[in-house]
């Protein structure tokens, strides 16, 4: 319900603590924003460090695309990798890119 501007409040915001509540909410919001900003900066620093490591590996002759695939595979469990391999084989066979394995 809109506040009737003709009516005078009996107590000010300061007297009721409303001003303090707004200040606390503002301070909490500022703290969240500042924490997120710090974490974003840390994330950028880590990403730059990872990029540097890949650059170093590439300079030593390693294939960084394959390294990234290896890292992705290491994040998966054995069952998940096996399922993906089976699906990949099925798709490649369907496209004639590999021959079906002989059944014994």
TORDOVO-315786 format. One line per field, with one value per atom (N, C-alpha, C): residue number from 1; residue in three letters; chain; atom name; x, y, z. Coordinates in steps of 0.1 Angstrom, whole numbers, plus 5000, padded with zeros to 4 digits. Layout:
BEGIN
k	[NUM, ...]
r	[ala, ...]
c	[A, ...]
a	[CA, ...]
east	[X, ...]
north	[Y, ...]
up	[Z, ...]
***
This chain:
BEGIN
k	[1, 1, 1, 2, 2, 2, 3, 3, 3, 4, 4, 4, 5, 5, 5, 6, 6, 6, 7, 7, 7, 8, 8, 8, 9, 9, 9, 10, 10, 10, 11, 11, 11, 12, 12, 12, 13, 13, 13, 14, 14, 14, 15, 15, 15, 16, 16, 16, 17, 17, 17, 18, 18, 18, 19, 19, 19, 20, 20, 20, 21, 21, 21, 22, 22, 22, 23, 23, 23, 24, 24, 24, 25, 25, 25, 26, 26, 26, 27, 27, 27, 28, 28, 28, 29, 29, 29, 30, 30, 30, 31, 31, 31, 32, 32, 32, 33, 33, 33, 34, 34, 34, 35, 35, 35, 36, 36, 36, 37, 37, 37, 38, 38, 38, 39, 39, 39, 40, 40, 40, 41, 41, 41, 42, 42, 42, 43, 43, 43, 44, 44, 44, 45, 45, 45, 46, 46, 46, 47, 47, 47, 48, 48, 48, 49, 49, 49, 50, 50, 50, 51, 51, 51, 52, 52, 52, 53, 53, 53, 54, 54, 54, 55, 55, 55, 56, 56, 56, 57, 57, 57, 58, 58, 58, 59, 59, 59, 60, 60, 60, 61, 61, 61, 62, 62, 62, 63, 63, 63, 64, 64, 64, 65, 65, 65, 66, 66, 66, 67, 67, 67, 68, 68, 68, 69, 69, 69, 70, 70, 70, 71, 71, 71, 72, 72, 72, 73, 73, 73, 74, 74, 74, 75, 75, 75, 76, 76, 76, 77, 77, 77, 78, 78, 78, 79, 79, 79, 80, 80, 80, 81, 81, 81, 82, 82, 82, 83, 83, 83, 84, 84, 84, 85, 85, 85, 86, 86, 86, 87, 87, 87, 88, 88, 88, 89, 89, 89, 90, 90, 90, 91, 91, 91, 92, 92, 92, 93, 93, 93, 94, 94, 94, 95, 95, 95, 96, 96, 96, 97, 97, 97, 98, 98, 98, 99, 99, 99, 100, 100, 100, 101, 101, 101, 102, 102, 102, 103, 103, 103, 104, 104, 104]
r	[unk, unk, unk, unk, unk, unk, unk, unk, unk, unk, unk, unk, unk, unk, unk, unk, unk, unk, unk, unk, unk, unk, unk, unk, unk, unk, unk, unk, unk, unk, unk, unk, unk, unk, unk, unk, unk, unk, unk, unk, unk, unk, unk, unk, unk, unk, unk, unk, unk, unk, unk, unk, unk, unk, unk, unk, unk, unk, unk, unk, unk, unk, unk, unk, unk, unk, unk, unk, unk, unk, unk, unk, unk, unk, unk, unk, unk, unk, unk, unk, unk, unk, unk, unk, unk, unk, unk, unk, unk, unk, unk, unk, unk, unk, unk, unk, unk, unk, unk, unk, unk, unk, unk, unk, unk, unk, unk, unk, unk, unk, unk, unk, unk, unk, unk, unk, unk, unk, unk, unk, unk, unk, unk, unk, unk, unk, unk, unk, unk, unk, unk, unk, unk, unk, unk, unk, unk, unk, unk, unk, unk, unk, unk, unk, unk, unk, unk, unk, unk, unk, unk, unk, unk, unk, unk, unk, unk, unk, unk, unk, unk, unk, unk, unk, unk, unk, unk, unk, unk, unk, unk, unk, unk, unk, unk, unk, unk, unk, unk, unk, unk, unk, unk, unk, unk, unk, unk, unk, unk, unk, unk, unk, unk, unk, unk, unk, unk, unk, unk, unk, unk, unk, unk, unk, unk, unk, unk, unk, unk, unk, unk, unk, unk, unk, unk, unk, unk, unk, unk, unk, unk, unk, unk, unk, unk, unk, unk, unk, unk, unk, unk, unk, unk, unk, unk, unk, unk, unk, unk, unk, unk, unk, unk, unk, unk, unk, unk, unk, unk, unk, unk, unk, unk, unk, unk, unk, unk, unk, unk, unk, unk, unk, unk, unk, unk, unk, unk, unk, unk, unk, unk, unk, unk, unk, unk, unk, unk, unk, unk, unk, unk, unk, unk, unk, unk, unk, unk, unk, unk, unk, unk, unk, unk, unk, unk, unk, unk, unk, unk, unk, unk, unk, unk, unk, unk, unk, unk, unk, unk, unk, unk, unk]
c	[A, A, A, A, A, A, A, A, A, A, A, A, A, A, A, A, A, A, A, A, A, A, A, A, A, A, A, A, A, A, A, A, A, A, A, A, A, A, A, A, A, A, A, A, A, A, A, A, A, A, A, A, A, A, A, A, A, A, A, A, A, A, A, A, A, A, A, A, A, A, A, A, A, A, A, A, A, A, A, A, A, A, A, A, A, A, A, A, A, A, A, A, A, A, A, A, A, A, A, A, A, A, A, A, A, A, A, A, A, A, A, A, A, A, A, A, A, A, A, A, A, A, A, A, A, A, A, A, A, A, A, A, A, A, A, A, A, A, A, A, A, A, A, A, A, A, A, A, A, A, A, A, A, A, A, A, A, A, A, A, A, A, A, A, A, A, A, A, A, A, A, A, A, A, A, A, A, A, A, A, A, A, A, A, A, A, A, A, A, A, A, A, A, A, A, A, A, A, A, A, A, A, A, A, A, A, A, A, A, A, A, A, A, A, A, A, A, A, A, A, A, A, A, A, A, A, A, A, A, A, A, A, A, A, A, A, A, A, A, A, A, A, A, A, A, A, A, A, A, A, A, A, A, A, A, A, A, A, A, A, A, A, A, A, A, A, A, A, A, A, A, A, A, A, A, A, A, A, A, A, A, A, A, A, A, A, A, A, A, A, A, A, A, A, A, A, A, A, A, A, A, A, A, A, A, A, A, A, A, A, A, A]
a	[N, CA, C, N, CA, C, N, CA, C, N, CA, C, N, CA, C, N, CA, C, N, CA, C, N, CA, C, N, CA, C, N, CA, C, N, CA, C, N, CA, C, N, CA, C, N, CA, C, N, CA, C, N, CA, C, N, CA, C, N, CA, C, N, CA, C, N, CA, C, N, CA, C, N, CA, C, N, CA, C, N, CA, C, N, CA, C, N, CA, C, N, CA, C, N, CA, C, N, CA, C, N, CA, C, N, CA, C, N, CA, C, N, CA, C, N, CA, C, N, CA, C, N, CA, C, N, CA, C, N, CA, C, N, CA, C, N, CA, C, N, CA, C, N, CA, C, N, CA, C, N, CA, C, N, CA, C, N, CA, C, N, CA, C, N, CA, C, N, CA, C, N, CA, C, N, CA, C, N, CA, C, N, CA, C, N, CA, C, N, CA, C, N, CA, C, N, CA, C, N, CA, C, N, CA, C, N, CA, C, N, CA, C, N, CA, C, N, CA, C, N, CA, C, N, CA, C, N, CA, C, N, CA, C, N, CA, C, N, CA, C, N, CA, C, N, CA, C, N, CA, C, N, CA, C, N, CA, C, N, CA, C, N, CA, C, N, CA, C, N, CA, C, N, CA, C, N, CA, C, N, CA, C, N, CA, C, N, CA, C, N, CA, C, N, CA, C, N, CA, C, N, CA, C, N, CA, C, N, CA, C, N, CA, C, N, CA, C, N, CA, C, N, CA, C, N, CA, C, N, CA, C, N, CA, C, N, CA, C, N, CA, C, N, CA, C, N, CA, C, N, CA, C, N, CA, C, N, CA, C, N, CA, C]
east	[5008, 5000, 5009, 5007, 5015, 5014, 5025, 5026, 5019, 5010, 5003, 5013, 5017, 5026, 5021, 5007, 5001, 5002, 5005, 5005, 5020, 5021, 5035, 5038, 5049, 5053, 5056, 5052, 5054, 5069, 5076, 5090, 5098, 5110, 5119, 5125, 5130, 5137, 5148, 5155, 5167, 5161, 5150, 5144, 5139, 5134, 5129, 5140, 5152, 5162, 5162, 5153, 5152, 5164, 5169, 5181, 5193, 5194, 5205, 5203, 5191, 5188, 5192, 5189, 5193, 5209, 5215, 5229, 5236, 5230, 5235, 5234, 5222, 5220, 5229, 5231, 5241, 5255, 5259, 5272, 5274, 5264, 5264, 5265, 5257, 5258, 5272, 5277, 5290, 5301, 5300, 5309, 5308, 5296, 5294, 5301, 5298, 5303, 5318, 5324, 5338, 5345, 5339, 5344, 5344, 5332, 5331, 5342, 5344, 5354, 5368, 5371, 5384, 5386, 5375, 5376, 5377, 5370, 5371, 5386, 5392, 5406, 5415, 5412, 5420, 5418, 5406, 5403, 5411, 5411, 5419, 5434, 5439, 5453, 5456, 5447, 5449, 5448, 5438, 5437, 5450, 5455, 5468, 5479, 5480, 5490, 5489, 5476, 5474, 5478, 5475, 5479, 5494, 5501, 5516, 5521, 5515, 5520, 5518, 5506, 5504, 5514, 5517, 5527, 5541, 5544, 5557, 5558, 5547, 5546, 5547, 5540, 5540, 5555, 5561, 5575, 5585, 5581, 5589, 5584, 5575, 5571, 5558, 5552, 5539, 5527, 5518, 5506, 5496, 5493, 5484, 5470, 5465, 5452, 5450, 5460, 5459, 5460, 5468, 5470, 5456, 5449, 5436, 5426, 5427, 5418, 5422, 5434, 5439, 5434, 5435, 5430, 5415, 5407, 5393, 5390, 5397, 5395, 5398, 5408, 5412, 5401, 5393, 5382, 5371, 5370, 5359, 5363, 5353, 5355, 5356, 5361, 5363, 5349, 5339, 5326, 5321, 5322, 5318, 5327, 5340, 5348, 5345, 5342, 5338, 5325, 5315, 5303, 5305, 5313, 5315, 5323, 5332, 5340, 5331, 5321, 5312, 5303, 5298, 5290, 5298, 5310, 5318, 5321, 5324, 5326, 5314, 5302, 5289, 5287, 5290, 5288, 5298, 5310, 5320, 5317, 5313, 5308, 5297, 5287, 5275, 5280, 5290, 5295, 5305, 5308, 5318, 5332, 5335, 5348, 5357, 5351, 5358, 5350, 5357, 5349, 5345, 5334, 5329, 5339, 5341, 5350, 5343, 5351, 5345, 5341, 5329, 5323, 5328, 5333, 5338, 5326]
north	[4988, 5000, 5012, 5022, 5034, 5042, 5048, 5056, 5069, 5073, 5086, 5097, 5105, 5116, 5127, 5127, 5138, 5135, 5122, 5118, 5120, 5125, 5126, 5114, 5108, 5097, 5100, 5092, 5094, 5093, 5084, 5082, 5083, 5088, 5089, 5075, 5074, 5061, 5058, 5069, 5067, 5062, 5067, 5063, 5048, 5044, 5030, 5020, 5025, 5016, 5013, 5018, 5015, 5020, 5031, 5036, 5027, 5021, 5012, 4999, 4994, 4982, 4984, 4996, 4999, 4999, 5005, 5005, 4992, 4983, 4969, 4962, 4963, 4956, 4962, 4975, 4981, 4975, 4975, 4970, 4955, 4947, 4933, 4931, 4939, 4939, 4943, 4953, 4958, 4947, 4940, 4930, 4918, 4914, 4903, 4907, 4919, 4924, 4924, 4930, 4930, 4917, 4907, 4893, 4887, 4889, 4884, 4890, 4903, 4910, 4904, 4901, 4896, 4882, 4874, 4860, 4860, 4869, 4871, 4874, 4883, 4886, 4874, 4866, 4854, 4844, 4843, 4834, 4838, 4851, 4856, 4852, 4854, 4851, 4836, 4828, 4813, 4810, 4815, 4813, 4817, 4828, 4833, 4823, 4818, 4808, 4796, 4791, 4779, 4781, 4792, 4796, 4796, 4801, 4801, 4787, 4778, 4764, 4757, 4759, 4754, 4759, 4772, 4778, 4772, 4769, 4763, 4749, 4741, 4728, 4728, 4737, 4738, 4741, 4750, 4753, 4741, 4731, 4719, 4708, 4712, 4702, 4694, 4697, 4689, 4695, 4686, 4690, 4695, 4707, 4712, 4709, 4707, 4702, 4688, 4680, 4666, 4667, 4675, 4677, 4681, 4690, 4694, 4683, 4674, 4662, 4653, 4651, 4642, 4647, 4660, 4666, 4664, 4666, 4664, 4649, 4640, 4626, 4622, 4628, 4625, 4629, 4639, 4643, 4634, 4624, 4615, 4602, 4595, 4582, 4571, 4559, 4549, 4546, 4544, 4541, 4551, 4564, 4575, 4575, 4573, 4572, 4561, 4549, 4537, 4540, 4545, 4548, 4558, 4568, 4578, 4572, 4563, 4556, 4547, 4540, 4531, 4540, 4551, 4559, 4565, 4570, 4575, 4564, 4552, 4541, 4539, 4539, 4537, 4548, 4560, 4571, 4570, 4567, 4566, 4555, 4544, 4532, 4536, 4543, 4548, 4557, 4564, 4574, 4567, 4555, 4548, 4552, 4558, 4563, 4552, 4541, 4530, 4518, 4506, 4494, 4487, 4481, 4474, 4463, 4461, 4451, 4437, 4428, 4414, 4408, 4402, 4396, 4381, 4376, 4362, 4353]
up	[5000, 5000, 5000, 4991, 4990, 5003, 5006, 5018, 5016, 5025, 5024, 5028, 5018, 5021, 5029, 5031, 5039, 5053, 5056, 5070, 5076, 5087, 5093, 5102, 5099, 5107, 5121, 5131, 5145, 5148, 5141, 5144, 5131, 5132, 5120, 5117, 5105, 5101, 5111, 5115, 5125, 5138, 5143, 5155, 5155, 5143, 5142, 5139, 5135, 5131, 5116, 5108, 5094, 5087, 5091, 5084, 5086, 5099, 5102, 5094, 5092, 5085, 5070, 5065, 5051, 5050, 5060, 5060, 5061, 5069, 5070, 5057, 5051, 5038, 5028, 5028, 5018, 5020, 5033, 5036, 5033, 5035, 5031, 5016, 5009, 4994, 4989, 4995, 4991, 4994, 5005, 5009, 4999, 4995, 4985, 4972, 4967, 4954, 4955, 4965, 4966, 4967, 4974, 4974, 4960, 4953, 4940, 4931, 4932, 4924, 4926, 4939, 4943, 4937, 4938, 4932, 4917, 4911, 4896, 4892, 4900, 4897, 4900, 4910, 4913, 4902, 4897, 4886, 4873, 4871, 4859, 4860, 4873, 4875, 4873, 4878, 4876, 4861, 4854, 4840, 4832, 4836, 4830, 4833, 4845, 4849, 4841, 4839, 4831, 4817, 4811, 4798, 4796, 4807, 4806, 4806, 4814, 4815, 4801, 4795, 4782, 4772, 4773, 4764, 4766, 4778, 4782, 4776, 4778, 4772, 4757, 4751, 4736, 4731, 4739, 4736, 4736, 4744, 4746, 4736, 4727, 4717, 4720, 4731, 4734, 4727, 4723, 4716, 4727, 4728, 4739, 4737, 4724, 4722, 4728, 4726, 4732, 4747, 4752, 4767, 4773, 4766, 4771, 4771, 4761, 4760, 4772, 4774, 4785, 4798, 4800, 4813, 4814, 4804, 4804, 4807, 4801, 4804, 4818, 4824, 4837, 4847, 4843, 4852, 4853, 4843, 4842, 4849, 4854, 4859, 4848, 4851, 4841, 4834, 4841, 4835, 4825, 4829, 4820, 4807, 4809, 4797, 4788, 4794, 4785, 4778, 4784, 4778, 4766, 4768, 4758, 4746, 4749, 4739, 4730, 4737, 4730, 4720, 4725, 4717, 4706, 4708, 4698, 4687, 4691, 4681, 4673, 4679, 4672, 4662, 4665, 4656, 4645, 4648, 4637, 4628, 4633, 4624, 4615, 4621, 4613, 4602, 4604, 4594, 4584, 4587, 4578, 4581, 4592, 4595, 4601, 4607, 4612, 4609, 4609, 4606, 4619, 4619, 4631, 4635, 4648, 4653, 4650, 4647, 4644, 4657, 4657, 4669, 4669, 4681, 4682, 4684]
***
